[in-house]
């Protein structure tokens, strides 16, 4: 059915999300794909140096600094995140369009040409370093303060926005740990001012591993992350830190481990493939023609009471036996949902949440019945009429009192090449568990079921408060070069207090009492 299910092609990630950054990615979600009309010329793209915005080669690898796209019947394309059309940056297509068309719908909406952004003195040096690695938040902000850069960014953005019949909003992907968090902060601020009332979903990305040799760079990374979270969440409808790293703080933690995936955390090709599959699944509710949800609806479901930061959870792949039904698969995990936290936090238990949006893909409508013979229901889940009702019942049981929305998609997540083959030999070609490994080397895993969720959860109190505590230990006198890049020290301390206030939005009763004691000691 056109646009009814997620996933069709095998390039669901292909290393495109880039671990997933080195730059700010923007996607506009609308009802028409942003494909230029005939006779209308797109804004010229300026050539960049060979080393600019380097991305891993291979299918799906993106060499762009940004995306702006919309939604159009029958013409989805790369960068398009509207329902029923094309792709996310680095993600697979979401269903087949009515005419099977594949219109190219992406262009760089973040200026890369240096001649337009040149200035004198320090600004010129920042422009030259933009193609390398920005170290400080203030450097990233400075890139978009030059009138030439802002003008070019707005021209590119307006061109593709005007091609949309119905603009849902924008999706922004940017690094948190580097100066590109400053770039993303200015981009979201511009979108917030120019398109008030539209959804802005922002994903803050950090690498799975980090270099611990340079102590000063560790502090820079910490400060960039804190400023990025505060500024990005301030101008976004919803903000989600997304990473395979174990912690955002000073103390390193091992990266996230999946029971049926063996990946190399040092390779962006591996880590970005996993994150792209999760991102493609999480954003499906507002990208499908069959779904009535919109980007703003998703944001309003989760961001009440000032909770604009959400955590991402995922099970990649969802562990289900070959041939089992959905009730049978979920009954095996009545005590604990088999997903992992992908928001860089030490507390990885999903005991409770305030609200959540859950997507399960890879189970068809026929999967709601029991695989066991007999008329007696094995559990309450087996009495449900359809897969969505089964999942909803399971979520209400696992998270009593939480507001839960759910969606089940029949199509699994495609993992054909160039998706890395990092899966356990215990998985079948369809990504389901086998009773025992095959006697000989089996065919590559071509698809997998995925369970993913966005949660407004108390775990975010742990994440944000631990980041605040680590930053309290920073001696700002040793970071003068960071503040000389453009961030005032008073503004930094103000952002810290805002970070603390944000963390308090996720407190439960017991945690609130502990924080009051800490506040008295401070």
N, C-alpha and C positions, 0 to 999 in steps of 0.2 A: 504494500500500500504506500503510495508516494508520501515520503516524509513522515511515516508513522513510527519508524524505529530508528535507533541510533546505530551508526556505524555501517559502512559498506566497503570502504577500501582498506587496504592493509597498511596505510601510512599514518596510523593514528598518532604516532609521535615522531618517529624517525629522527630523533635528536633535534627536533626543531625548536622546542621550547628553550633549549640552550641552558638548562640547569638553573633558572630558565631565563637568563637575562643578558647582561652586559648592555642593556638598553631598555628604553621604555616602549612598551608595545600598547597601542591603542586600537580598539575595535569598536565600531559603532554598530549597534544591533537595530535593524529596522526591518521594514517589510519588503523593500526592494534591494537587490544586490547592487552595490555601488559600481555598476559597470557604466563607463562613459557613453553617452548617446553618440550616435553617428554625427560627425561634423563638429563635435565638441572635443576640444583638445584638453587633455589633463594637464595640470601644472607640470612644468618641466622638472625632471629629476636631475639633480646635480651629481656629477661624478664624485665619488669619495676615494681617498687614498686606498691602496690595496690592503693596508692593515686596518682600515676603519671598520669597526663593528664586526670583527672577525667572528664567524660562526662555524661550527663543525660542518665539513662537507658531507655530501650524501643526500639522498632523496629526503625532501621535507625540510632540509636545513634552510633557515631564514637568514637573509643578509639585510634585513630591513630594520630601521629604527622605529617603525611604528606601523599601525594598521588602522584604516578607517573603512568601514564597509557597512552594507545594509542588508536588506532581505528582498528577494524577488522570486516570484514563482517561476520555477523552471530554469533558474540561472544562478545557482549557488557557486561560490568559488572560494579560493583561499582567502582567509581573513574575515570571511562572512560568518557572523554568529547569530543571525536571525533564525527564527523557527523554520525548519524545513529546508534550510539551505546550507550549503557549503561547510566551511570549516572554521575552527578556531585556528589561531596561529599555532602551527605545529600539531594540529589534531586532525583526525580523519573526518570524512564527509558524514553528514548526519542524514542518511536516507537519500533515496533517489528522487530527483525532481521530476515533475510531470513529463517534461520533454527530454529528460536525460541530459540536459545541457550542463555545461560546466563553465560558466562565465568567470573570467578573471576579475576579481573584485578587491584586490589589495594594492595599495601603494604606500610608500613611506610618507607618513604625515608628520614626522619629526625631521626638521631640516638637518641635512648633513653637509651641505656645501659650506666651506670655510670662508669663502669670499664675502658672503652675505653677513656673516657673524663676526667679522674681524673688527677689532677695536684697537685701542692703544693700551699699552702697559699690561696690567694684570689680566684684563679681559681677553686680550689677544693670546696670552699664554694659556688661559683656560680653553680657548677655542682649539688651540693646537693639541691640547691634552685630551680633548673630548673623544678623539679617536683611539685613545689608549685607555688608561684606567683612571677614572676620577676617584680621588682618595677621600675627599671631604664633601659633606652635604652642601656646604656653601658654594662649592665649585659647580655642582650640578644646578643649583638655583641660578647662578650667574649666567649659565649658558642660555637660559630662556628670558633673561632680562634685557637682552639687546633687541632693539626694535626690529632689526632685520630678521632675526631668528623668529620672533613672535609673529611677524607678518607672514613669513613663509609657512609657519606652522598653521596659522589660521586659514590661509589660502588653501592649503592641501586638505585641511579638515572640512571646510565649508563645501568644497567641491563634491566630496563624497557624501556628506550629510544631505545635500540638496537632492541627491539621487534617490533618497529613501522616501517611500510612500508614508510609512509610519515608523518613526524613530523611537525605539524602546529606550535606548541609552547607550552607554559606552562601557567597554571592558578594558582595563589598564593592567598591564603586566610590567613590573619593573623590579630591579634589584633593590634589596633593603640594605645590604651590608656595605655598599660603596656609595660614591657620590651620585650615582644614578638615582638614588632615592630622592635627592634634591630635584632632579629632572622630573621624576614622576610626580613629586609634590606640586611643582609649578604647572604641570600638564593637568592634573586633577583640579587645581584651583581655577585654571582657565575654563575647563569644561563646566565646572560648577557655576561660574559666573555667566558663561555664554549660553548654557542650556539648563537653566534652572527648571526643576520639575522632572528631568530625565534621570534615569537610573545610571549610577556610576559604580560598577563593581571593580574593585582593585585587588590585585593579587601581589603580595610582597614575597619575593623569591630570594632564597639564600642557598649557597652551595651545600652539598651533603658533607663535605670535608672542608676544613680551613687550615691555613698555615699558622702554626703556633710559635714559630721561631721569633717573629718580631713582636715584642710586647706592645710597642706603641701602636702598631697597626691593629692589634687586638682591641685596644681602646677606641681607635678610630672606627672600627667595625661596629663596636657596641654603640657608640654615639650616633653613627649614621642610622643604625637600626631603630634606635629610640626615636630620633627625629622623624624618620620615615613613617613609623607607625602612627605617631601623633598627627603629622601633617596630612598623610594619606587618608586616615580615618576621618579627619576633620572635614574634608571636602568630598568624601565618598558616601554613597548610600550604604555600602557594605565593604568591609576590608577583611581580607583573609591572608595571614602568613602561610605560605605553602612551601614546604621543604622536606627533604629526607634527613636533614640534620637532627641530632638529638637535643640540641639546646641552642638558644640564642645568646646565652650569658657567657661569662668568662670561663667557666668550667666546661671543658669539652665533654660531650657525651657521644657514645657510638651512634652511627646512623641507624635509621629504621631498618629492621630486618623483617622480611616476609617469609613465611614458612615454605612456600613453594616457588620462590624466586631466589636465584643466586646471581647477584649483580655486583659490579665493581663500582663502589661509591666514588672512586676517583675519576671515573669516566662520565663526562656530561652526557654522552650518548646513551648510557644506561639510565642514569638518574632522571634525565629529561624525558625519556620514553615512559617511565613509570608515572611521572607527574602529568604528562600530557594525556595519558589514558584516564587518569583521575579527573583532570580538568575537563576533558571531553564529556565525561559522565556527569559531573556535578552541574554543568551548564545546560544539560539536555532539556530540563523543564521549560525554559523560555526560548529554546531554539527549534522546537518541533511544531509542525503545523497542527498535529493532533492535540497538542497541549493548550489549555486555556490560560496558563500562567504566563506572566510577563516578568521582565527583569525587576521592575519596581515592586511587583507583587511578592517576588522572592525576597527582596530586601526588606519590605515592610513586615514580612512574616518573622524575620529574625532580629531586626534592629530596634525593637521597642525598648523603652526605658534607658535610652542612651547607649545600648549595647551594639555598637556599630562594628565591632570586631568579632569575627566568627572563627571557629576552628574547623579544620578539614580532617575527616576520617575516611579510611578506605581499606577495603579488602581486595587485594590484587594478587591472584584471582580469588574470587569467592569460593571457599572450599566446599564443594558439593560432589557427592559420588556420582559416577557415570550412571545415567538412567534414573536418578532419584527425582522425586517431585520437590517442589518448593517447601511444602510443609515438612517433608522428611528432612530436608537440608537444614531448615531453621530449628527444628526440634533438637537437633544435635548441639545447639548453642543457646539453650534456654538460660544458662547462668551468665554468660558473657558473650557479647556480640563479637564476632571474629574479625574486627577491623583494627587498624593501626592509626595512631595519631600522626598526622603529617603537618603539624604546625610548630615543630621545634620546641617541645616542652617535655620536661622530665616526668611530669605526672601524666601517665598514659592510660589511666583507667577511665572508662566512660560509664561511671556509676549513675550519673544523673545529668540532666540538661534542662534549660528553660524552653528552648524551641529548637526544631531541627527540620531540615529538608533532606530526604533520603531518596536515592535513586539506585535501583537494582536492575542490571541489564544482563541478558543472556538466558532468561526463562520465558518460555512461551505461555500462552493462555492454557494450553493443555497440561501444564506442569503443576496445576493446583491440586490435582487429585492424588490420592495415596498410591504409592508404588506397591503397597502390600495388599494381598488379597483379603477379603472379608468385608462385612458390612459395618462392623463396629468401628467407629472413629478412633484412631490411635491417640488423638489429642484434639483440643479445641481448634487448632490450626487446620485440621483436616475437615472440619465442618464448614469452613469458609467457602464461598462460591467461586471466587476468582483469585488470581495471583495478587492483585493490588489489595484486596481485602485480607488476604493472608499476611502480607507484609505489614499492613496497617495494624492488624491485631497483634502481631509480634512486637511491633514498636510500642504499642500501648502497654503491653505486658512488661517489656524490658525497661521502659522509661515512663512509669506511671506519673501522671500529672503534667507531663511535658506536652507542648503543642507540636504535633508531628504531621508533616505532609510527606507523602510518598508517591513514587511512580515506578512502575515495572515496565521495562522495555524488552521486547522479544529478541531484538538483535544483540548479540554479544559485542564485546570490544574486539575489533580485528587486530591481529598481530602478525600478519604475513610480512615478509621482508619488504622494506628494510628495518622493520621492528626487530630489535635484538632478541635473539633466542636465549633467554636467560632463565628459562623455566625448568622446573624439576622434571626428571624422567617419569615421575608418578602421575603426570598429567596426560590426558588424552589429547588428540588433535583439536578437540573442541574445548579444551581447558578444564575438563572435569577430572576428578580423582579416580585413579585406577586402584583395584584391590592390590595389585602387585606390579612392579616394573615389568615392561615388556621384555621378552627374552632377547630381542635384538633391538638395535637402534631404530626407534620409530620415526615417523614423519614429524616435521616441525609443527609446533603448536600454532594453529592458524587463527584461533580466537579464544577469548577467555570471558567468563562471567565476572562482573565487577560490581561490588557494593560500595557506595560512596555516600558521604553525608557532610553537610555543613551544619554545625551546631553552635548555638549560643549556650555556652557551658561554663560552669565554675572552674574548669581547667584553665580558662583564660585568665582568671585571677592569679593562678600560680605563674603563668607565663609572664604577664605584665608586671606583677609585683616583684618577681625575681629579677627581671630586667632593671626595674627601678632601684632595687637594692644594690645590684652590681654597679650601677652608675653612681650611686652615692659614695662608692669607694674611689672613684676617679679623682685624681688630683688635677684640677683644671689648669694649674700653673705649668704642668708638663705637656699641655696640649695647646700651647699658644699658636702653633702653626695651623691647627684645626680652626680656631676662631678667627685667625687672620684671613681665612678663605672666604669669609662673608657672614658667618653666624656670630651674632653678639652673645657674649657670655650670659647676660641677663635673659636673653631669649631662650637660651639652652636650659637654664634653670626653670624658666616658666614652662617649657615643654616637659620637663621632668615632673613638675607638679600636675600637669595635665595628664601625663602617663599614669601617675598614681591615682588620680581621680577616675580615670578610665578603668583601672583595675578594680576599683571599689564597686563598680557597677555589676561585677560578677561574683560578689561575695555572697555566701550563704550565712546563716545565723552564727555558726561557730567561727567561721573565718572573720566575720565582722568584729566579733569580740577580740580575736587575736590582733587584728589590725589596730583597734583602739588602744590596746596595750602598747603596741609598737609606736603609735603616734604619741602617747604620753611619754615614752622613753626618749623619742626624738626631741 
